[in-house]
């Protein structure tokens, strides 16, 4: 590890001290809360559909976002572009220079799934130049696995091993347990490629994924961060199958939403389980923030802020032709813990970067995306309040309110159904092959999800508020069962 590089890396503060909150940020965030209070109060003052105004606002907000995503994803219908590697510059009779690419596999007690992850990496059609296993203090048998199966000599704590005797590009970075962000930062100091790809120990890459990421960074000099498209995999239990069903359609819609925001250079959310970065850009902003529950999400904010401050035309993308499967929660408890961490980290980041909200200097990111995120901070409150009021009207038999509300809910279900079916069709065109979701299942999901899965998501987010307000957030223990149980997932992903 280069000592001078390490000192410079540590000196580059990942996050500035929280700035004073601009008036526009107070107005946007405060306005969302005041509006909720006013709309909720109407439930006890008026009759008919206006009594459910908080629910109407919730429905309208979601509808506006659906229409935005639907409009911005229409370019997917155009013919798929030829891969950059096939249209390399013919200047001087030479193809374009392809970036070197290294992979960091963040791993803590992942011995059960590491062989699957490494098999996918070592079986790529375009092999990475380096693979570094950032072993974050594993105590489960990871060391034995890496030494006996992959020909790696155990290095001293905090140091990088020699290359594997059986896989020359494979290395082992053995670290004391400090969390994912700490492990990633240590690996970033050790790797020397143009592009670095972060992959979780429970993520299985499609065999063309590395090539797609390398092509994107090689052909777009201003690209500093990119996420692939991920499909969730759960256990084969009945509960696991239910969670995989709901999360599959959630992921489809979410990745189409990322595509939509990418088109206006407002993409903030990438998936750290499968994300590519330009290495010099990550080093320039100080690496991953070790205090954040969602270090990948926070880093994108910092990259955008650095680009604006220095006049750099940096972009962030989602790559439809770079695909992977990842282990996803298979039980209510695991799902709530994941969403608690995700939402708590989201609130952390929204608070730290509140000065960017509504700032025109950031373009659509400042005037649209971040205000939308400000609304999202209280979306669970709107959703849970709407559901709670609906139950109250049912218990009381208040049909004067229920009848018009049923009309609103029915119209929204019809719209959601149309969007679900359209999303599956668009998604299949975008990724270039049949997705995990089917039209029939999408139809059923549109009917059931608003009264089941959405309530569970909002409950996890409410728990995230508690995490944020109390400062008691941690990664928590995660059980990996999806990729282990799902026989054949590697074949589906290749």
matplotlib code that plots the C-alpha trace (Angstrom):
import matplotlib.pyplot as plt

x = [0.0, 1.4, 2.0, 1.8, -1.4, -2.9, -2.1, -3.6, -6.7, -7.3, -6.7, -9.5, -12.4, -15.3, -17.9, -17.8, -19.2, -23.0, -23.6, -26.2, -29.5, -30.5, -34.0, -35.1, -34.3, -36.3, -39.2, -39.2, -38.7, -40.9, -43.6, -43.9, -44.4, -46.9, -48.9, -49.1, -50.4, -53.0, -54.2, -54.3, -56.3, -59.0, -59.8, -61.5, -63.1, -64.7, -66.6, -66.5, -63.3, -61.7, -61.5, -58.9, -56.9, -53.7, -54.3, -55.3, -52.0, -50.1, -51.8, -51.3, -47.6, -47.0, -48.9, -46.9, -43.7, -45.1, -45.9, -42.5, -40.8, -43.1, -42.3, -38.5, -38.1, -39.7, -36.3, -35.9, -38.3, -35.7, -33.4, -30.6, -27.3, -24.3, -21.9, -19.1, -16.5, -17.9, -17.8, -14.3, -12.6, -10.8, -8.6, -5.1, -6.3, -6.3, -9.2, -10.1, -8.1, -10.0, -9.8, -8.2, -10.8, -10.4, -13.1, -13.4, -15.4, -16.5, -16.9, -17.7, -18.5, -19.6, -17.8, -21.1, -21.6, -18.1, -17.5, -20.5, -19.5, -15.9, -17.0, -19.0, -16.1, -13.6, -16.0, -16.5, -16.2, -14.0, -11.9, -11.2, -7.5, -7.6, -9.9, -9.4, -11.2, -11.6, -12.1, -13.6, -12.6, -14.4, -14.5, -16.6, -14.1, -13.3, -9.6, -9.6, -11.7, -9.3, -6.1, -7.2, -9.5, -8.1, -4.3, -3.9, -1.4, -2.8, -1.3, -0.6, -3.5, -4.0, -1.9, -2.5, -1.5, 0.5, -1.4, -3.2, -1.1, -4.1, -5.8, -3.1, -5.4, -6.9, -5.7, -6.7, -6.8, -7.2, -8.6, -9.8, -13.6, -14.5, -17.5, -18.0, -16.9, -13.6, -12.9, -13.7, -11.4, -8.6, -9.0, -9.2, -5.7, -4.3, -5.8, -4.2, -6.8, -8.6, -12.0, -13.0, -16.1, -17.5, -19.3, -20.9, -19.9, -23.5, -23.8, -23.6, -22.6, -23.8, -20.9, -21.0, -21.3, -17.6, -17.3, -20.4, -19.0, -15.5, -17.0, -19.1, -16.1, -13.8, -16.1, -17.3, -14.5, -16.9, -18.6, -17.5, -20.0, -22.4, -24.7, -25.7, -29.2, -29.8, -32.4, -33.2, -32.9, -34.6, -34.9, -37.1, -39.4, -43.0, -42.1, -39.0, -40.9, -43.4, -40.7, -38.9, -42.1, -42.7, -39.1, -38.7, -41.3, -40.0, -36.5, -37.9, -39.7, -36.7, -34.2, -36.5, -36.8, -33.0, -32.9, -35.4, -33.4, -30.2, -31.6, -31.7, -28.3, -30.2, -29.3, -28.3, -29.0, -26.6, -26.4, -23.2, -23.7, -22.7, -21.3, -18.5, -16.4, -13.6, -10.8, -9.2, -12.6, -13.3, -9.9, -10.3, -13.4, -12.0, -13.5, -16.5, -17.9, -17.5, -20.2, -23.0, -25.4, -25.6, -22.1, -22.7, -25.6, -23.7, -20.7, -22.8, -23.9, -20.3, -19.3, -22.0, -21.0, -17.3, -18.2, -20.2, -17.6, -14.8, -16.8, -16.4, -18.8, -19.1, -22.0, -23.6, -25.3, -27.3, -26.2, -29.0, -26.5, -24.6, -26.7, -26.4, -28.4, -28.1, -29.3, -32.4, -34.4, -36.6, -38.5, -40.4, -37.7, -34.8, -36.7, -37.6, -34.0, -32.8, -35.3, -34.6, -30.9, -31.6, -34.1, -32.0, -29.0, -31.1, -32.2, -28.6, -27.5, -30.5, -29.6, -25.9, -26.5, -29.6, -27.8, -28.0, -31.8, -33.4, -30.0, -30.2, -26.4, -26.9, -29.4, -32.2, -30.5, -30.9, -34.3, -36.1, -34.4, -33.4, -36.8, -38.4, -36.1, -37.2, -40.8, -39.7, -38.4, -42.1, -43.7, -44.0, -45.8, -48.3, -48.7, -49.2, -51.6, -53.6, -53.8, -54.6, -57.5, -58.8, -59.0, -60.7, -63.4, -63.9, -64.3, -66.7, -68.6, -68.3, -69.5, -69.9, -66.2, -65.4, -67.4, -65.5, -62.2, -62.8, -63.1, -59.8, -58.1, -59.7, -58.4, -55.0, -54.9, -55.9, -53.1, -50.6, -51.7, -51.0, -47.7, -46.7, -47.4, -45.7, -42.7, -42.1, -42.3, -39.9, -37.5, -37.3, -36.4, -33.9, -31.9, -32.1, -33.7, -36.7, -36.7, -37.7, -41.1, -44.2, -47.2, -49.6, -47.7, -47.3, -51.1, -51.5, -48.8, -50.6, -53.7, -52.1, -49.0, -50.7, -52.2, -49.3, -45.8, -46.1, -47.3, -44.3, -41.9, -43.3, -43.1, -39.4, -38.9, -40.6, -38.1, -35.4, -36.7, -36.1, -32.6, -31.9, -33.3, -31.6, -28.3, -28.4, -28.0, -25.8, -25.6, -27.0, -26.6, -27.7, -28.4, -27.5, -29.9, -31.1, -28.1, -27.3, -30.8, -31.5, -30.0, -29.4, -29.3, -25.9, -27.3, -30.1, -27.5, -25.2]
y = [0.0, 3.3, 5.4, 8.8, 7.8, 6.6, 9.9, 11.9, 9.6, 10.1, 13.9, 14.1, 14.6, 12.4, 14.8, 18.5, 19.5, 19.9, 23.4, 25.9, 25.0, 27.3, 28.8, 26.9, 23.6, 24.7, 25.6, 22.3, 19.9, 21.9, 22.4, 18.6, 18.2, 21.1, 19.8, 16.3, 17.9, 19.9, 17.1, 14.7, 17.2, 17.2, 13.6, 14.9, 18.0, 17.2, 14.4, 12.6, 12.1, 15.2, 13.4, 11.1, 14.0, 12.6, 9.5, 11.5, 13.4, 10.1, 8.7, 11.8, 12.1, 8.5, 9.0, 12.0, 10.0, 7.1, 9.4, 10.9, 7.5, 6.3, 9.4, 9.3, 5.6, 5.8, 5.9, 2.2, 1.4, 2.6, 0.0, -1.1, 0.7, -1.2, -2.0, 0.5, -2.3, -2.9, 0.8, 1.6, 4.6, 3.9, 6.9, 6.1, 2.6, 1.7, 0.7, 2.8, 2.2, -0.1, 0.8, -1.6, -2.8, -4.2, -5.8, -5.4, -8.1, -6.8, -9.9, -10.5, -14.1, -14.9, -18.3, -19.9, -17.7, -16.6, -19.6, -18.7, -15.0, -15.9, -18.5, -15.8, -13.4, -15.9, -17.1, -13.7, -13.4, -10.3, -11.1, -8.3, -7.3, -7.6, -9.2, -8.2, -10.0, -7.4, -9.7, -7.6, -9.7, -12.9, -15.6, -18.2, -20.2, -17.7, -18.0, -21.7, -21.4, -18.8, -20.8, -24.3, -23.6, -20.5, -20.9, -17.7, -17.4, -15.7, -12.2, -10.2, -8.3, -5.1, -6.2, -7.5, -11.1, -12.2, -13.2, -16.6, -19.5, -20.8, -17.5, -14.9, -11.9, -12.9, -11.2, -11.4, -8.2, -9.4, -6.7, -6.4, -6.0, -2.4, -2.4, -2.5, 1.1, 0.7, -2.5, -0.8, 2.2, -0.1, -2.0, 1.2, 2.1, -1.2, -1.4, 0.2, 0.0, 2.8, 1.5, -0.3, -2.4, -3.1, -6.4, -7.8, -11.3, -12.4, -11.0, -13.1, -11.4, -12.3, -13.5, -10.4, -7.9, -7.0, -6.3, -4.1, -2.0, -1.8, -0.7, 2.1, 3.6, 3.2, 5.0, 7.7, 9.7, 11.7, 8.7, 8.4, 6.0, 3.4, 0.7, -2.5, -4.0, -6.4, -9.2, -10.3, -13.9, -15.3, -18.6, -21.4, -21.3, -20.1, -16.9, -16.5, -17.0, -14.4, -11.9, -12.6, -12.1, -8.7, -7.6, -8.6, -6.1, -3.5, -3.8, -3.6, -0.4, 1.0, 0.4, 2.0, 5.0, 5.2, 5.1, 8.0, 10.2, 9.3, 11.0, 14.3, 13.7, 13.4, 9.9, 9.5, 5.9, 3.2, -0.3, -0.9, -4.6, -4.1, -0.6, 0.7, 3.8, 5.7, 5.2, 8.6, 10.3, 8.2, 8.9, 12.6, 12.8, 10.7, 7.3, 5.9, 7.5, 5.1, 6.9, 6.4, 3.4, 3.6, 4.5, 3.9, 6.4, 9.0, 8.8, 9.7, 12.9, 13.7, 13.1, 15.4, 18.1, 17.8, 18.0, 21.1, 22.8, 22.1, 22.6, 18.9, 17.3, 14.1, 11.8, 8.8, 6.0, 2.8, 0.1, -2.1, -4.6, -5.1, -7.6, -9.6, -11.5, -10.7, -12.3, -10.5, -10.7, -13.8, -13.1, -10.3, -9.6, -9.6, -7.3, -4.8, -4.7, -4.1, -1.3, 0.2, 0.5, 1.7, 4.4, 5.5, 5.9, 7.8, 10.2, 10.6, 11.6, 13.8, 15.7, 16.0, 17.3, 19.4, 22.5, 21.0, 20.7, 23.2, 24.6, 25.4, 25.0, 21.3, 21.4, 18.8, 17.1, 20.2, 21.5, 18.2, 15.0, 16.3, 18.0, 14.6, 13.0, 15.6, 14.5, 10.9, 11.5, 11.7, 9.4, 6.6, 8.9, 9.8, 6.1, 4.8, 7.6, 6.9, 3.2, 3.9, 6.2, 3.7, 1.1, 3.6, 4.3, 0.6, -0.1, 2.8, 1.8, 5.4, 4.6, 8.3, 8.5, 4.9, 5.1, 8.0, 6.7, 3.4, 5.2, 6.8, 3.6, 1.7, 4.2, 4.0, 0.2, 0.4, 2.9, 0.8, -2.3, -0.6, 0.7, -2.8, -4.4, -1.6, -1.8, -5.5, -5.0, -2.1, -3.8, -6.8, -4.6, -2.7, -5.6, -7.5, -10.7, -12.1, -10.9, -12.9, -11.2, -12.3, -10.3, -12.5, -12.1, -8.3, -8.1, -9.9, -7.8, -4.6, -5.8, -7.1, -4.9, -1.7, -3.4, -5.7, -5.1, -1.3, -1.3, -3.4, -1.1, 1.9, 0.1, -0.5, 3.1, 4.3, 2.1, 3.9, 7.2, 5.8, 4.7, 8.2, 10.1, 7.9, 7.4, 3.7, 2.5, -0.4, -2.8, -5.6, -9.3, -10.5, -14.2, -15.2, -17.9, -16.9, -17.7, -20.8, -22.2, -21.1, -23.9, -22.8, -19.1, -19.0, -20.5, -17.9, -15.2, -16.3]
z = [0.0, -1.1, 2.1, 0.4, -1.4, 1.9, 3.6, 0.7, 0.7, 4.5, 4.1, 1.5, 3.8, 2.6, 3.8, 4.8, 8.1, 7.7, 6.3, 7.5, 6.0, 3.1, 3.3, 0.2, 1.9, 5.0, 2.8, 0.8, 3.7, 6.0, 3.4, 3.0, 6.8, 7.1, 4.1, 5.7, 9.0, 7.2, 5.0, 8.0, 10.0, 7.3, 8.1, 11.3, 9.9, 6.6, 4.9, 1.5, -0.3, 1.2, 4.5, 2.8, 1.4, 2.8, 0.7, -2.4, -2.1, -1.7, -4.8, -6.9, -6.0, -7.0, -10.2, -11.2, -10.7, -12.8, -15.6, -15.5, -15.6, -18.4, -20.5, -19.9, -20.6, -24.1, -25.7, -24.7, -27.6, -30.1, -31.6, -29.2, -29.9, -31.0, -28.1, -27.8, -28.3, -31.7, -32.7, -31.5, -33.0, -36.2, -35.7, -37.0, -37.7, -34.0, -31.8, -28.7, -25.6, -23.2, -19.5, -17.1, -14.6, -11.1, -8.9, -5.2, -3.5, -0.1, 2.1, 5.8, 6.7, 3.2, 2.8, 1.8, -1.3, -2.2, -4.4, -6.5, -6.7, -7.6, -10.2, -11.9, -11.9, -13.1, -15.8, -17.4, -21.2, -20.5, -17.4, -15.0, -14.6, -10.8, -8.3, -4.6, -1.9, 0.8, 3.7, 6.5, 9.5, 8.5, 11.1, 9.3, 7.3, 4.6, 5.3, 4.8, 1.6, 0.1, 0.9, 0.0, -2.9, -4.5, -3.9, -1.8, 0.9, 4.1, 4.3, 7.4, 8.8, 6.8, 3.8, 0.3, -0.4, -3.3, -6.4, -6.4, -7.6, -9.6, -10.6, -11.3, -11.0, -7.7, -4.4, -0.7, 1.4, 5.0, 7.4, 10.9, 11.0, 10.5, 8.1, 4.4, 3.7, 5.6, 3.7, 0.3, 1.1, 2.1, -1.2, -3.2, -1.9, -3.1, -6.6, -9.6, -12.4, -14.3, -13.2, -10.1, -9.7, -6.2, -5.9, -2.7, -1.6, -2.3, -5.9, -9.0, -12.2, -15.7, -17.8, -19.9, -17.1, -16.8, -20.5, -20.4, -17.6, -19.2, -22.5, -20.8, -19.0, -22.0, -24.4, -22.0, -20.4, -18.3, -16.7, -13.1, -11.6, -13.1, -11.7, -13.3, -13.3, -10.5, -10.0, -6.4, -5.4, -2.3, -0.6, -1.9, 1.1, 0.6, 2.3, 0.2, -3.0, -2.0, -1.2, -4.4, -6.4, -4.8, -4.9, -8.5, -9.7, -7.2, -8.7, -12.3, -11.5, -9.6, -12.3, -14.9, -12.6, -12.5, -16.3, -16.3, -13.9, -15.7, -18.8, -17.0, -15.2, -11.9, -11.0, -7.3, -6.5, -7.6, -6.2, -4.2, -4.7, -8.3, -9.1, -11.2, -10.5, -12.1, -9.6, -9.7, -9.1, -6.0, -4.7, -5.4, -3.2, -0.3, -0.9, 0.9, 4.0, 6.9, 9.0, 6.5, 6.5, 2.7, 1.6, -2.1, -2.2, -0.2, -2.5, -5.6, -3.8, -3.1, -6.7, -8.0, -5.5, -6.4, -10.1, -9.7, -7.5, -10.0, -13.2, -14.2, -16.7, -14.7, -15.3, -13.6, -15.5, -15.2, -17.6, -19.0, -20.5, -17.3, -15.2, -12.0, -9.4, -5.7, -2.5, -1.1, 2.1, 2.4, 5.6, 7.2, 9.8, 7.3, 4.9, 7.7, 8.8, 5.3, 4.7, 8.1, 7.2, 3.7, 4.8, 7.8, 5.5, 3.0, 5.7, 6.9, 3.3, 2.7, 5.9, 5.1, 1.6, 2.4, 1.0, -2.5, -2.4, -4.8, -5.9, -9.6, -10.0, -10.0, -12.8, -12.7, -9.8, -7.6, -8.8, -9.3, -8.0, -4.6, -3.9, -4.9, -2.3, 0.2, -0.3, -0.1, 3.4, 4.6, 2.0, 4.5, 6.8, 4.1, 3.1, 6.6, 7.5, 4.4, 5.2, 8.9, 8.0, 5.5, 8.2, 10.5, 8.0, 7.4, 11.2, 11.6, 8.5, 7.1, 3.6, 2.8, 2.7, 1.6, -1.6, -3.3, -1.8, -3.4, -6.7, -6.2, -5.2, -8.1, -10.6, -9.1, -9.3, -13.0, -13.6, -11.6, -13.5, -16.9, -15.6, -14.2, -17.6, -19.5, -17.2, -17.7, -21.5, -21.4, -19.0, -21.3, -24.3, -22.2, -20.8, -24.1, -22.9, -21.0, -17.4, -14.3, -14.2, -16.2, -17.4, -15.4, -12.2, -12.8, -13.1, -9.7, -8.1, -9.1, -7.3, -4.1, -3.5, -2.3, 0.7, 1.6, 0.3, 0.3, 3.9, 4.8, 3.0, 4.8, 8.1, 7.5, 6.5, 9.7, 11.6, 9.5, 10.9, 14.4, 13.4, 12.0, 15.0, 17.6, 15.8, 16.6, 13.0, 12.1, 9.2, 11.3, 10.8, 7.4, 6.5, 2.9, 1.7, -1.8, -3.9, -1.9, -2.2, -5.8, -7.9, -11.4, -10.7, -12.3, -15.5, -15.5, -15.1, -17.8]

ax = plt.figure().add_subplot(projection="3d")
ax.plot(x, y, z, "-o")
ax.set_aspect("equal")
plt.show()
